[in-house]
Amino acid sequence: MTSTADNAAPTGDSTLSARDLQLPACGWDPGQRRAVLELLTDRLDAKHRLMFGEHDERRGEHSHELAPLLRHPLSYAHDPFEETPITPYTRLFEQAVLDHLARLWKAPPRSDDPSAAAPYWGYVTTMGATEGALYALWVAREYLSGKTLATDSGEHGPCPVWVQDTLPTENPNAYTPVAFHSAETHYSVTKALRMLGIPTCYEMGTHHHPNTNPLSPGAPWPHEVPCQDGPEGPGSVDVDALRKLVEFFAARGHPVLIHLNCGTMIKGAYDDVERVSSELLPMLREHGLYRREIQCGRDENGTEVTAQRSGYWINIDGSLGAMRVPFLRRAAQQGLVQDSGAVPRCDFTIPGVSSIVTSAHKHIGSPLPAGIVMTRNDPHPSAPGQPDAITRGDTLFGGSRNALAPISLWNFLAAHSEQHHIDTVADELRTAQELHRELASLDTEWGARRGPWSQSVWFRKPPQDIVDDFFLPTFTVHRNGLVHEYAYVHVMSHSTRAHLHALLARMAKTAPSAPTPAPTPTSLPNTEGLRNLGVIPTDRRCP
């Protein structure tokens, strides 16, 4: 087959457009098709040589080893721990990756005994950490809402069913969880909460407890939990504010879903998970949420079956940092790096941590979008004395998922020692520290900042040509009627010191962008009389 004249392959000097790639009925000439793919490869290579500030890691040294696998349809839809003859080999790679992450996050190892309780459960996602967060929040909602996986009699024999405990008469809020997340939390979390119908403290407070904001009585409820020192602070959650907000709803019988960050998207900030745990768990115990009894149905004798559950769930979004922190802690122990404050922690030995989510294309650098979600125990709770369903069944978020991603992750992890990862994260942090020092020495007008143990450095936005040339992500801060624009660099292993010095040389010859007047606030009459569920944080969109 040959392509039409309109679909002639673009030359190396031309600009590739969607029109150039139109698919005619006759298809493309093989030579022209290869030329287009070669042009795309050249463009991507050129772009990636210049990229400095992005979050996604770029590693191509092992891609050729995976090429033969592309001949096979690598997808499957099963629980990674379910025995199945359909995908017997790819499932084993996923298990190995999960076992590795479980060890880094200090979860007890799984037993070979199928009847033993699983100390952790998880899977490799297809949509990155966003899918992982959506899944973790979904499981948290079911758990806190008093739902249970039970076994009932069906037309063709026993079958698994979801059941929910009857609402206690003394506490109408017992199965209405309230979610809490910081102002630096990634926008996908607020989207997931909307999709799942989990009310936030803003929504619940505004519409059920107006004028009783515990942070400022009489003032409007905050859309999100404030961060330390506001929008220009380091980006970690204000634990004192979080405690006050959580206690307000815990005292009224609501179970609480607390979402914390291990490396925020812009500032690379680490929430103090240990402090949150040590300060909130005793308070939750006082309000009867540390352990509570859930009805799960009745046994064969008609006796009521109950289970003990907590009335809280702590999810850690470690998209950026959960795979780094274990190695960062060891780098500090080896004396390779030091910074202000305690080294952050992100693992299952911290009391109350129920789930951890991470991205595979941040630290590892998977060529495919992928992530990992892991829960402390099996997240599909069955009634005491009943098996974990007749078969594992539909335990995942989606249907068909990418089986090449866990193989890619396994291949990279198998090719590098843990000391390699320790040395890598140590070098990344030292590079971030150097960039911060050098920017601070240029001119105070740049306002360079970096949080403790963060690999992100943010500063006043340089002229647009520098932003474009170095592919710098940007964000805005509103202060005193002005819009202040910032750019930032998240140092990765591909962020070389040559990149750093080239950026500094350009910035030394110019000045930051001046603040601009903030747009005049306008009322939105089309929302009058409607229930405000919260803002959409477009300032935290993924770059």
TORDREN-676689 format. One record per residue: residue in three letters; x, y, z of N, C-alpha, C, O in turn. Coordinates in steps of 0.2 Angstrom, whole numbers, plus 5000, padded with zeros to 4 digits. Layout:
residues N
AlaXYZXYZXYZXYZ/...
//
This chain:
residues 543
Met500449945000500050005000500450065000501050065003/Thr500250114997500550184997500150235000499550234999/Ser500450285002500050345005499950394999500250394994/Thr499450435000499250484995499750544996500150545001/Ala499750584991500250644991500150684997500650715000/Asp499550694999499450735005499750705011499850745016/Asn499950645011500250615017500950605016501250555019/Ala501350645012502050635012502350645018502150685022/Ala502850605020503250605026503550675027503850695022/Pro503450705033503750775034504550765034504750715036/Thr504850815032505550815032505850835039505450855044/Gly506450825041506750845047506650915049506650925055/Asp506650955044506551035046505851055047505751115049/Ser505351015045504651035045504351025052504650995057/Thr503751065053503451055059502951005059502451005054/Leu502950955063502450895063501750925065501750955070/Ser501250905061500550925063500150865063500250815060/Ala499550875065499050815065498850805058498750745056/Arg498850855054498650845047499150795043499050755039/Asp499850805045500350765042500250685044500450645040/Leu499850675049499750605051499150575050498950525052/Gln498750605046498050585044498150515041498650495037/Leu497650465042497650395040497250385034496650385035/Pro497550385028497150375022496850305021497150255025/Ala496350295017496050225016496650175014496550115015/Cys497050195010497550155007498150145012498650105010/Gly498150175017498750165022499350205020499350245015/Trp499950195024500550235022501050185019501050125020/Asp501450215015502050185012502550165018502650205022/Pro502750105018503250085024503750135025503950145031/Gly504150155020504650195020504450265023504850295028/Gln503950295021503650355024503450345031503550395035/Arg503150295033502950275040503550275044503550305050/Arg504050245042504650235046505050305047505250325052/Ala504950345042505250415042504950455047505250495051/Val504250445048503850485053504050465060504150505064/Leu504150405061504350375067505050395069505150415075/Glu505450405064506150425065506150495067506550525071/Leu505750535064505750605065505450615072505750665076/Leu504950585074504650585081505250565086505350605091/Thr505650515085506150495089506650555090506850565095/Asp506850585084507350635084507050695088507450725092/Arg506450715087506150775091506150755098506350805102/Leu505950695100505950685107506650685110506750705116/Asp507150655107507750655109508050725110508350735116/Ala507950765106508150835106507850875112508150905116/Lys507150865113506850895118507050865125507150905130/His507150805126507350775132508050795134508250795140/Arg508450815129509150835131509150905134509650915138/Leu508650935133508551005136508151005142508251055147/Met507750955143507250965149507650955155508150915156/Phe507451005160507851005166507351005172507550965177/Gly506751035172506351035178505850985179505450985184/Glu505650945174505150895175505250845180505750835182/His504650805182504650755187504750685184505050645188/Asp504650675178504650605175505350585174505750625170/Glu505550535176506250505175506350475168505850445166/Arg506950485165507050465158507550415159508150425160/Arg507350345158507850295157507750255151507150225151/Gly508250245147508150205141508650155140508650115135/Glu509050145145509650095144509350025144509749975142/His508750005146508549935146507949925141507649875141/Ser507749975137507149975133507249915128506749885126/His507849905125507949855120507849785123507649745119/Glu507949775129507849715132507049695132506949635133/Leu506649745132505949735132505649725125505049705125/Ala505949745120505749745113505449685111504849685108/Pro505749625112505449555110504749545113504349505110/Leu504649575119503949555122503449595119502849575120/Leu503549645115503049685111502649635106502149655104/Arg502949575105502649535100502049505103501649465100/His501949505110501449475113500849515116501049575118/Pro500249495117499749545120499749535127499549495130/Leu500149585130500349585137499749625141499849685143/Ser499249595142498749625147498349565150498349515148/Tyr498149585156497749535160497349575165497349635166/Ala496849535168496349575172496249535179495749545182/His496749505181496749465187497049495193497549535193/Asp496849485199497149495205497849465205497949415203/Pro498449505207499049485206499249425211499749385210/Phe498849405216498949355220498449295219498349255223/Glu498049305214497549245212497849195208498149215203/Glu497849135209498049085205497649075199497049075199/Thr497949085193497649085187498049055181498649075181/Pro497849015177498248985171498349025166498749015161/Ile497949085166497949125160498549165159498849175154/Thr498849195165499449235165499849215170500049255175/Pro500149155170500549125175501249155176501449155182/Tyr501449185171502149215171502149285173502549305177/Thr501749325169501749395171501549415178501849465181/Arg501149375180500849385187501449375192501449415197/Leu501949335191502449325195502949385196503249405201/Phe503049415190503449475190503149535194503449565198/Glu502449535194502149585198502149575205502249615209/Gln502149505207502249495214502849505216502949535222/Ala503449495212504049515214504149585216504549605220/Val503849635211503949705212503549725218503849765222/Leu502949695220502549715226502949695232502949725237/Asp503249635232503649605238504249655239504349675245/His504549685234505149725234504849795238505149815242/Leu504349825235504049885238503849875245503949915249/Ala503549815246503249795253503849795258503849825264/Arg504449775256505049775260505249845261505449855267/Leu505349885256505549955257505049995262505250035266/Trp504449975261503950015266503749975272503349985276/Lys504149925274504149885280503549855282503349855287/Ala503249825276502649785278502849715279503349695275/Pro502549675283502749605284502749565278502249575274/Pro503149515277503149475271502449435271502249415276/Arg502249415265501649375264501849305265502449285263/Ser501449265267501549195269501349155263500949175259/Asp501649095262501549045256500849005258500648975253/Asp500649015264500048975266499449015264499349075266/Pro499048995259498449035257497949045262497549095261/Ser497949005267497449015272497649075277497249095282/Ala498349095277498549145282498349215280498249225274/Ala498149255285497949325283498549365280499149355281/Ala498349405275498849435271499049505274498649545276/Pro499649515276499949575279499849635275499849685277/Tyr499949625268499849675264499549655257499549595256/Trp499249695253498949685247499149745242499149805245/Gly499149735236499249785231499249765224499249705223/Tyr499349815219499449795212499749845209499749905211/Val500049835203500349885198499749915194499449875190/Thr499749985194499150015191499350025184499950025182/Thr498850045180499050065173499050135172499350165167/Met498650175176498550245175499050285180498850345182/Gly499550255182500050295187499750295194499250255196/Ala499950345198499750355205499050385205498750375210/Thr498850415200498150435200497650375201497150385205/Glu497750325197497350265198497450235205496950215209/Gly498050235208498150215215497850245220497550225225/Ala497850315219497450355224496750345224496450345229/Leu496450345218495750325217495550265220495050255224/Tyr495950215219495850145222495850145230495450125233/Ala496450175232496550185240495950215243495650195248/Leu495750275240495150315243494450275242494050275247/Trp494450235237493850195236493750145242493250135245/Val494350105243494350055248494250085255493950055259/Ala494550145256494450185262493750195263493450185269/Arg493350225258492650235259492250175261491850175265/Glu492350115257492050055259492150035266491750015270/Tyr492850035268493050015275492650055280492450035285/Leu492750125279492450165284491750175284491350195289/Ser491350155279490650155278490350085281489750085281/Gly490750045284490449985287490249935282489849895284/Lys490549935277490449875272490849815272491449825274/Thr490649765271490949695271490849655265490349655263/Leu491349615264491349565259491049495262491449465266/Ala490449475261490149415264490049365259490049375253/Thr489849305262489549255257488849245258488649235264/Asp488449245253487749225253487549175248487949155244/Ser486949145249486749095245486449125239486049165239/Gly486649095233486449125227486049065223486049015225/Glu485849085217485449035213485848975211485648915211/His486548985211486948935209487448915214488048885213/Gly487248925220487748915226487948975229487749025228/Pro488448965234488749025238489049075233489349055228/Cys488949135235489249185231489449245235489149255240/Pro490049285233490149345237489749405236489549415231/Val489549435241489149495241489349555246489749535251/Trp489249615244489449665248488849685253488249685250/Val488949695259488449705264488649765268489249785268/Gln488149805271488349865275487949855282487349835282/Asp488349875287488049875294487449925294487449975291/Thr487049905298486449955300486750015304487150005308/Leu486450075302486750135305486550135313485950125314/Pro487050145317486850145325486350195326486450255324/Thr485850185330485450235332485750295336485550355335/Glu486250275340486550335344487050375340487250425343/Asn487250355334487750395330487550395323487750345319/Pro487150445320486950445313487550455309487450455303/Asn488150485311488650495307489150435307489750445304/Ala489050385310489550325311489750305304490350285304/Tyr489450305299489650275292489650335287489550315281/Thr489750395289489850455284490550475285490650525289/Pro491050455281491750475282491850545279491450565275/Val492350585282492450645280493250645278493650625282/Ala493350675272494050675270494450745271494150795272/Phe495050735273495550795274496150785270496450735269/His496350845266496950845263497150915262496850965263/Ser497850925261498150985262498051025256497851005250/Ala498251095256498151135250498651125245498651155240/Glu499151085246499651065241499550995238499950975234/Thr499050965240498850905237498650905230498350955227/His498950855226498850855219498050855217497650825221/Tyr497950885212497250895210496850835209496250835209/Ser497150785207496850715205496550685212496050655211/Val496750705218496450685224495750715225495250685226/Thr495650785223495050815224494550785219493950775220/Lys494850765213494450735208494150665210493550655209/Ala494650635213494450565215493850565221493450525221/Leu493950615225493450625230492750645228492250615230/Arg492750685222492150695219491850635216491250625216/Met492250595212492050535209491750485214491250455212/Leu492050485220491850435225491250465229491050425233/Gly491150525229490650555233490850555240490350555245/Ile491450565242491650575249491750645250492150685247/Pro491350665255491350735257491950755260492250725264/Thr492250815259492850845262492550885268491950895269/Cys493050905272492850945278492551015276492151035280/Tyr492751035270492451105268491751095266491351125269/Glu491551035263490851025261490451015267489951035267/Met490650965271490250945277490251005282489651015284/Gly490751045283490751095287490251155285489851185289/Thr490351175278489951225276489251215276488851265277/His489051155275488351145274487951115280487351115280/His488351085285488051065291488251095297487951095302/His488851135297489051165303489351235301489851255302/Pro488851275298489151345296489251385302489051375307/Asn489751435301489951475306490351445312490351475318/Thr490551385311490851345317491551325315491751275318/Asn491851355310492551335308492951335314493151385317/Pro493251275316493751275322494351315321494651335326/Leu494551325315495151365314495051445315495551475317/Ser494451465314494251535314493551545315493151545309/Pro493251535321492551535321492151595318492351655319/Gly491651585314491351635311491551645304491251675299/Ala492151625302492451635295492251575291492051525294/Pro492251585285492151525280492551465281493151475283/Trp492351405280492751345281493351345276493151365270/Pro493951325277494451315272494251265267494051205269/His494451275261494251225256494751165257494551105255/Glu495351175260495851115261496151135267496151195270/Val496551085270496851095276497451145275497851125270/Pro497551195278498151245277498851205277498851155281/Cys499251235274499951215274500351265279500151315280/Gln500951235281501351285285501551345282501751345276/Asp501451405285501651465282501351485276501551525272/Gly500751455274500351475269500651455262501051415262/Pro500351485257500551465250501251475248501551445243/Glu501651515252502351525250502851485255503451505256/Gly502551445259502851405264503151345261503151335255/Pro503451295265503751235262503351185259503551145255/Gly502651195260502151145257501951095261501551055258/Ser502151085267501951025271501351045275501251105276/Val500950995277500251015280500451045287500851025290/Asp499951085289499951115296499651065300499051065300/Val500051035304499750975308499351005313498850965315/Asp499451065316498951085321498351105318497751085321/Ala498251135312497651145309497251075307496651075308/Leu497651035305497350965303497050935309496550905309/Arg497450935315497150905321496450945323496050905325/Lys496451005323495851045325495251025320494651015323/Leu495351015314494851005309494650925310494050915310/Val495050885311494950815312494550805318494050765318/Glu494750835324494450825330493650855330493250825333/Phe493550905326492850935326492450885323491850875326/Phe492650845318492150795315492150725319491650695320/Ala492750715322492850655326492350655332492050605334/Ala492350715335491950725341491150715339490750705344/Arg490950725333490250715331490150645328489650635324/Gly490650595329490550535327490750515320490650455318/His491050555316491150545309491850505309492350525312/Pro491850445305492550415303492950465299492650505295/Val493550465299493950515296494450485291494750425292/Leu494550515285494950485279495550545279495350595276/Ile496150525281496650575281497150565275497450505275/His497250615270497650605265498250645266498250705266/Leu498850615266499450645267499950635261499850595257/Asn500450685261500850685255501650665257501850685262/Cys501950625253502650605253502950635247503050595242/Gly503050695247503350735241502750765237502450725232/Thr502650825238502050855234502350875227502950875226/Met501850885222502050885215502450945214502950945209/Ile502351005217502751065215503351075220503951085217/Lys503251075226503751095231504151025234504651035237/Gly503950975232504250915234504250905242504650875245/Ala503650925245503650935252503350865255503050825252/Tyr503650855261503450795265503050815271503250845275/Asp502450785271502050795277502350755283502650695281/Asp502250775289502550745295502050685297501650695301/Val502150625294501650575295501750545302501250535305/Glu502350545305502450525312502050565317501750545321/Arg502150635316501850675320501050675320500750675325/Val500850665313500050665312499850605316499350605320/Ser500250545316500050485319500050495326499550475330/Ser500550515329500650525336500150575340499950565345/Glu499950625336499550675339498750655338498350675342/Leu498650625332497950615330497650545333497050545335/Leu498050495333497750435336497550435343496950405344/Pro497850465348497650465354496950505355496450485358/Met496850555351496250595350495750555347495150555350/Leu495850515342495350475339495150415344494550395344/Arg495550395348495450345353494950375358494450345360/Glu495050435360494550475365493850475362493350475366/His493750485355493150485352492850425350492350425346/Gly493150365352492850305350493050275343492650235340/Leu493550305340493650295333494250255332494450235326/Tyr494650235337495250195337495050125335495350095331/Arg494550095338494250035337493550035338493250065343/Arg493150005333492450005334492149945331492449915327/Glu491549925333491249855331490849865325490449905325/Ile490949825320490549825314490149755313490449705314/Gln489549765312489149705311489249675304489149715299/Cys489349615303489549585296489049535294489149505289/Gly488449525298487949475296487849425301487949445307/Arg487649365299487549315304487849245302487849235296/Asp487949205307488249135305487749085304487149105303/Glu487949025303487448975301486948965306486348935305/Asn487048985313486648975318486149035319485749035324/Gly486249085315485849145316486149195321485849245322/Thr486749185323487149225328487449285324487749275319/Glu487349345327487649405324488449395324488749385329/Val488749415318489449415317489749485317489449525313/Thr490249495321490449565321491249565320491549515321/Ala491549625318492249625317492449695320492049745321/Gln493049705322493349765325493749795319494149775316/Arg493549865318493849905313494049975317493749995322/Ser494550005313494650075315494150125312493850105307/Gly494050175315493650225312494050285308493850345308/Tyr494650265306495050315302495450275297495550215297/Trp495750315292496150285287496650335285496450395283/Ile497250325285497750365283498050345276498350285276/Asn497950385271498250365265498850415263498750475264/Ile499350385261499950425259500050425251500150375248/Asp500050485249500150495242500950505241501150555242/Gly501250455239501950455238502150455231502650425229/Ser501750485227501950485219502650505218502950475214/Leu502850555221503550585220504050555225504650545223/Gly503850535231504350525236504350455239504850435242/Ala503850415238503850355242504350305240504550255244/Met504550305234505150255232505750285233506250255233/Arg505850355235506450385236506650385244507150375246/Val506150395248506250405255506650345258507050355262/Pro506450285257506850225260507550235259507950225263/Phe507750255252508450255251508750325253509350325255/Leu508350375254508550435256508750435264509250455266/Arg508350395267508550385274509150345275509550355280/Arg509250295271509950255271510550295269511050295272/Ala510350345264510950385262511150435268511750445269/Ala510650455272510850495278511150455283511650485286/Gln510950395284511350355289512050335287512450335291/Gln512150335280512850325278513250385278513850385276/Gly512950445279513250505279513350535273513850585272/Leu512950515268513050545261512750605260512950645256/Val512250625264511850685263511650705270511550665275/Gln511450775271511150795277510750855275510850895270/Asp510250875279509850935278509450955284509650915289/Ser509051005284508751025290508150985292507850955288/Gly508050975299507550935301507650855300508150835298/Ala507150815303507250745303507150715296506750745292/Val507450665294507350635287506550605287506350575292/Pro506250625282505550595281505450525282505950485280/Arg504850505284504650435284504050415280503650455280/Cys504050355277503450335273503450265273503650235269/Asp503150235278503050155279502550135283502250175287/Phe502450075283501850045287501950025294501550005298/Thr502550045296502750035304502450095307502450095314/Ile502250155304501950215307501250195309500850175304/Pro501050195315500350175317499850215313499950275313/Gly499350185311498850215307498850215300498350225296/Val499450205297499550215290499250155287499450095288/Ser498750165282498350105280498450095272498450035270/Ser498750145269498850135261499450185259499450235262/Ile499750155254500350205251500250195244500150135241/Val500350245240500250255233500950285230501150335233/Thr501150255225501750285222501650285214501250245211/Ser502150325211502150325203502750285201503350295205/Ala502750245196503350205194503750245189504350235188/His503450305186503850335181504150405184504350445180/Lys504150405190504550465193505250445195505650465192/His505350405200506050385202506250325197506850335195/Ile505950275196506150225192506250245185506750235181/Gly505750275182505750295175505450245170505750235165/Ser504850225172504550175167504350205160504150265161/Pro504450175155504250205148503550205148503250235143/Leu503150175152502450165152502150195158502450185164/Pro501650235158501250255164501150195169500850145166/Ala501350205175501250145179501250175187501650225188/Gly500950135191501050155198500950095202500750045200/Ile500950105209500850045214500450075219500550125222/Val499950035221499550045227499549995231499549935229/Met499650005238499749955243499349965249499450025251/Thr499049915252498749925258499049885264499349835262/Arg498949905270499249875275499049795276499449755277/Asn498349785275498049715275497649715268497649755264/Asp497449655268496949645262496349695262496049685267/Pro496249735257495749785258495049755256494549795256/His494949695255494249665254494049625260494049565260/Pro493849665265493749625272493149585271492549605269/Ser493249525273492649475274492449465281492849475285/Ala491849435282491649425288492049375292492349325289/Pro492149385299492549335302492249265301491649245302/Gly492749215300492549145300492349125293492249065291/Gln492349175288492149165281492849165277493249205278/Pro492849125271493449135267493449205263492949235263/Asp493949225261494049285257493749275250494049285245/Ala493049265250492649255244492849185241493449165242/Ile492349155238492449095234493049095230493449045229/Thr493149145226493649165222493849235223493449275225/Arg494449255221494649325223494149375219493949425222/Gly493949355213493449395209493749465207494349475206/Asp493249515207493449575204493749625209493349665212/Thr494349615211494649655216495049715214495149765218/Leu495049725207495449785205494949845202494349835202/Phe495249895201494849955199494649945192494049955191/Gly495049935187494849925180494849855178494849805182/Gly494749845172494649775169495349755167495849745171/Ser495449755160496149735157496649795159496549855159/Arg497249765161497749815163498449795160498449735158/Asn498849835160499549825157499949775160500149795166/Ala500149725157500549675160501349685159501749655162/Leu501449735154502149745152502449795158503049795159/Ala502049835161502249885166502649845172503249865173/Pro502349795175502749765180503349735178503849725182/Ile503349705172503949675169504549725168505049715170/Ser504349785166504749845165505049865172505649875172/Leu504649865177504849885183505349835186505849855189/Trp505149775185505549715188506249725185506749715188/Asn506249735178506849735174507349785177507949775178/Phe507049845178507549905180507749885187508349895189/Leu507349865192507549855199508049795199508449795203/Ala507949745195508449685195509049715192509549675194/Ala509149765188509749785185510149825190510749845188/His509849855195510249895200510249875207509649855209/Ser510749885210510749865217510449925221510349975219/Glu510249905228509949955232510450015233510250075234/Gln511149995233511650055234511650105229511750155229/His511450075223511450115217510850175218510950235217/His510250145221509750195222509950245228509750305227/Ile510250215233510450265238510950315235510850375237/Asp511450295231511850345228511550395224511650455223/Thr511050375220510650415215510250465219510350525217/Val509850445224509450495228509950545231509750605232/Ala510450525234510950565237511250625232511250675234/Asp511450595226511650645222511150695219511250755218/Glu510550675219509950715217509850775222509750825220/Leu509850755228509750795234510350845234510250905235/Arg510950825233511550875233511450925227511650985228/Thr511250895222511150945216510650995217510751055216/Ala510050975220509551025222509851075227509651135227/Gln510251055232510551095237510951145233510951205235/Glu511351125229511851165225511451215221511651275221/Leu510951195217510451245213510151295218510151355216/His509951275224509651325228510151375231510051435231/Arg510751355232511351395235511451445229511551505230/Glu511551425223511851465217511251515216511451575214/Leu510651495216510151545214510051595219509951655218/Ala510151575226510151625231510651675230510651735233/Ser511251655228511851695227511751745221512151795221/Leu511351725216511251775211510951835212511251895211/Asp510351835215510051895217509451885222509151835220/Thr509351915227508751905231508151915228507651885230/Glu508051945222507451955219507151885216506551885215/Trp507651835215507351775213506951735218506651695216/Gly507051755224506751725230506751645230506251615231/Ala507351615228507451545228507251515235507451535240/Arg506851455234506651425240506751345239506651325234/Arg506851315245506851235245506651215252506951235257/Gly506151165252505951135258506451085261506851065257/Pro506451065267506851015270506850945266506250925265/Trp507350925264507450855261507150855254507050805251/Ser506950915252506550915245507050925239507650955240/Gln506950885234507250895228507050945223507250955217/Ser506550985225506251035221506451105224506551115230/Val506651145219506851215220506351265216506351255210/Trp506051305220505651355216505851425217506151445222/Phe505651465212505951535212505551575207505051555204/Arg505651645208505251685203505351665196505851655194/Lys504751675192504751655185505251695181505151755181/Pro505751665178506151695173505751715167505251695166/Pro506051755162505751765156505551705152505851655153/Gln505051715148504751655145505151615141505151555140/Asp505651645137506151605133506551555137506751505135/Ile506751575143507051525148506651475150506851415150/Val506051495152505551445154505451395148505451325149/Asp505351415142505251375136505851325134505851265133/Asp506451355135507051325133507251265138507451215136/Phe507051275144507251225149506651185152506651145156/Phe506051205148505451165150505251165157505151115161/Leu505251225160505151235167504451245169504051285166/Pro504151195173503451205175503351275179503851295182/Thr502751295179502651365183502051355187501651315186/Phe501951405192501351405196501251475198501751515198/Thr500751495201500551565203500351565210500151515213/Val500551625214500351635221500051705221500251755218/His499451705224499051775224499251805231499151765236/Arg499451865231499651895238499551975237499852005232/Asn499151995242499152075242498852105235499152155233/Gly498352065232498152095226498552085220498352115215/Leu499052045221499552035215499551965214499551925218/Val499751945207499851875205500651875204500951905200/His500951825209501651815208501751745205501451695207/Glu502151755199502251695195502951655198503451695199/Tyr502951595198503551555200503651495195503151475192/Ala504251485195504451425191504851375196505051395201/Tyr504851315194505251265199505651215195505451195189/Val506151185198506451125195506451075200506551075206/His506251015198506250955202506850915200506850885194/Val507350905204507950875202507850805201507650765206/Met508050775195508050705194508750675192509150715192/Ser508850615191509550585190509750615183510350625182/His509250635178509450665172509550735172509750765168/Ser509450765178509650835179510350845181510550845187/Thr510750855176511450855177511650925179511350975179/Arg512250935181512550995183512651045177512751105178/Ala512751015172512851055165512151085164512151145162/His511551055165510951085165510951145170510751195168/Leu511151125176511051175181511451235180511251295180/His512151235177512551285176512251325170512351385169/Ala511951295165511751325159511151365161511051425159/Leu510651345166510151385168510351445172510051495171/Leu510851435176511051485181511351545176511351605178/Ala511751525171512051575167511551615163511651675163/Arg511051585161510451625158510151665163509951725161/Met509951645169509651685174510051745176509751795178/Ala510751735176511151785179511151845175511351905177/Lys510851845168510851895164510251935163510151975159/Thr509751915167509051935167508751945174509151945179/Ala508151965174507751975180507151935180506851925175/Pro506851925186506251885186505651925184505651985183/Ser505051895182504451925179504151965185504151945191/Ala503952025184503652065189502952045190502552015186/Pro502652055196501952035198501552075194501652125192/Thr500952045193500352075189499752085194499652045198/Pro499352135192498752145197498352085196498252055191/Ala498052065202497552005202496952025198496752085199/Pro496551985195495951995192495452015197495451985203/Thr495052065196494452085200494052025202493751995197/Pro493952015208493451955210492751975207492552025208/Thr492451925204491751935201491351885204491451825206/Ser490651905206490251855208489951815202489951835197/Leu489751755204489551705199488751695200488551645204/Pro488351735197487651735198487351665196486851645199/Asn487651635192487451565189487551515195487251455194/Thr487851525200487951475205487551495212487551455216/Glu487151555211486751565217486251515218485851495214/Gly486151505225485651455227485851375226485451335227/Leu486451365223486751305222487251285228487451325231/Arg487351225229487751195234488451195232488651165227/Asn488951235235489651245233489951185236490051175242/Leu490251135232490551075234491351085235491651045237/Gly491551145233492351155233492551175227492251165221/Val493151205227493551235221493951175217494051125221/Ile494051185211494451145207495151175207495251225204/Pro495651145210496351175211496751165204497151125204/Thr496551215200496951215193497651235194498051225190/Asp497851265200498451295201498951235202499551235202/Arg498651175203499051115205499051065200499151005201/Arg498851085194498851035188499551005187500051035187/Cys499550945185500150905184500450945178500150955172/Pro501150965178501450995173501550955167501850975161/
//
